[in-house]
Amino acid sequence: MDRLFIEGIEFYGYHGVPDAEQQVGHRYRVDVVLELDLAQAGRTDQLEHTVNYGEVARLVLQIGTGQPVRLMERLAEQLCQAILEQFPRVQRVQVRVAKRLPPTGTVVEQAGVELRREREAGNSW
């Protein structure tokens, strides 16, 4: 399976367990890897035979700056499901969400999660 990747989608979001995190917010970085068949796009040079990574990035921003969630796991799950729903060519998706300078009581550059989800057989969302 071929891969299309988008690295370094950044936004400011208000996610976190403590109420203070949801009020102050943090900078987040998201990386996405899409698995799909890119052979036709390679042969035809036509955008409709692939996934427009700009549209994927805009979807990530829309969800990331939207309704706050408590856990990065939840945010990553929402991103995976939305990508599979909106981009039927994608068979598998990997999403990595990192929170920059999380409040841990020590110096941590970033903490995050990485989820992988795949389209179920017969499920076109």
C-alpha positions as CSV (number, residue, x, y, z in Angstrom):
1,M,0.0,0.0,0.0
2,D,1.3,3.5,-0.9
3,R,1.6,6.3,1.6
4,L,0.8,10.0,1.5
5,F,2.1,12.0,4.5
6,I,1.5,15.4,6.0
7,E,3.9,16.5,8.7
8,G,3.8,19.5,11.1
9,I,0.2,20.7,11.0
10,E,0.2,23.1,13.9
11,F,-2.6,24.8,15.8
12,Y,-3.4,26.3,19.2
13,G,-6.1,24.2,20.9
14,Y,-7.8,24.1,24.3
15,H,-7.6,20.4,25.1
16,G,-6.7,18.9,28.4
17,V,-7.8,17.3,31.6
18,P,-7.6,20.2,34.0
19,D,-10.0,23.1,33.5
20,A,-7.0,25.4,33.4
21,E,-5.6,23.7,30.3
22,Q,-8.9,24.2,28.5
23,Q,-8.8,27.9,29.4
24,V,-5.2,28.6,28.6
25,G,-4.6,26.2,25.7
26,H,-1.5,24.8,24.2
27,R,0.2,24.5,20.8
28,Y,-0.3,21.2,19.1
29,R,1.5,19.4,16.2
30,V,-0.2,16.7,14.1
31,D,1.4,14.4,11.6
32,V,-0.8,12.2,9.3
33,V,0.1,9.2,7.2
34,L,-2.6,8.0,4.8
35,E,-2.3,4.6,3.1
36,L,-4.0,4.3,-0.2
37,D,-3.4,3.1,-3.8
38,L,-1.6,5.9,-5.6
39,A,-0.9,4.0,-8.8
40,Q,-3.6,5.7,-10.8
41,A,-2.6,9.2,-9.6
42,G,1.0,8.3,-10.7
43,R,-0.1,7.3,-14.1
44,T,-2.7,10.0,-14.8
45,D,-1.2,13.0,-13.0
46,Q,-4.8,13.9,-11.9
47,L,-5.7,15.2,-8.4
48,E,-9.0,13.3,-8.4
49,H,-7.0,10.0,-8.3
50,T,-5.4,10.9,-5.0
51,V,-6.2,12.7,-1.7
52,N,-5.8,16.5,-1.6
53,Y,-3.5,16.9,1.4
54,G,-4.6,20.5,1.8
55,E,-8.1,19.3,2.5
56,V,-6.8,16.8,5.0
57,A,-4.8,19.6,6.8
58,R,-7.8,21.9,6.9
59,L,-9.9,19.0,8.4
60,V,-7.2,18.5,11.1
61,L,-7.3,22.3,11.9
62,Q,-11.1,22.4,12.0
63,I,-11.2,19.5,14.5
64,G,-8.1,20.5,16.5
65,T,-9.4,24.1,17.0
66,G,-13.0,23.0,17.5
67,Q,-14.7,21.5,20.5
68,P,-12.2,20.8,23.3
69,V,-11.6,17.3,24.5
70,R,-9.9,16.1,27.7
71,L,-7.5,13.5,26.2
72,M,-5.1,13.6,23.2
73,E,-6.3,10.0,22.6
74,R,-9.8,11.3,22.0
75,L,-8.6,14.0,19.7
76,A,-6.5,11.6,17.7
77,E,-9.4,9.2,17.4
78,Q,-11.7,12.0,16.2
79,L,-9.1,12.8,13.5
80,C,-8.7,9.2,12.4
81,Q,-12.5,8.7,12.1
82,A,-13.1,12.0,10.3
83,I,-10.3,11.2,7.7
84,L,-11.7,7.7,7.0
85,E,-15.2,9.2,6.7
86,Q,-14.4,12.0,4.4
87,F,-11.7,10.4,2.2
88,P,-13.0,7.1,0.8
89,R,-9.7,6.3,-1.0
90,V,-7.9,6.1,2.3
91,Q,-7.7,2.5,3.6
92,R,-5.6,3.1,6.7
93,V,-4.6,6.3,8.6
94,Q,-2.0,7.0,11.2
95,V,-2.3,10.2,13.3
96,R,0.3,11.5,15.7
97,V,-0.8,14.3,18.0
98,A,1.8,16.0,20.1
99,K,1.2,18.7,22.8
100,R,4.1,21.2,23.0
101,L,5.5,22.0,26.5
102,P,2.8,20.1,28.4
103,P,2.3,20.9,32.1
104,T,4.0,18.0,33.7
105,G,5.8,19.6,36.6
106,T,9.1,19.1,34.8
107,V,10.6,20.1,31.5
108,V,9.1,18.1,28.6
109,E,9.4,19.4,25.0
110,Q,6.3,17.5,23.9
111,A,4.1,14.5,24.8
112,G,1.7,12.8,22.5
113,V,-0.1,9.8,21.1
114,E,0.0,7.9,17.8
115,L,-3.1,6.0,16.6
116,R,-3.5,3.8,13.6
117,R,-7.0,2.9,12.2
118,E,-8.1,1.1,9.1
119,R,-11.3,1.0,7.1
120,E,-13.3,-2.1,8.0
121,A,-14.2,-4.4,5.1
122,G,-17.5,-3.3,3.6
123,N,-17.5,-0.1,5.6
124,S,-17.4,3.0,3.4
125,W,-18.4,5.2,6.4
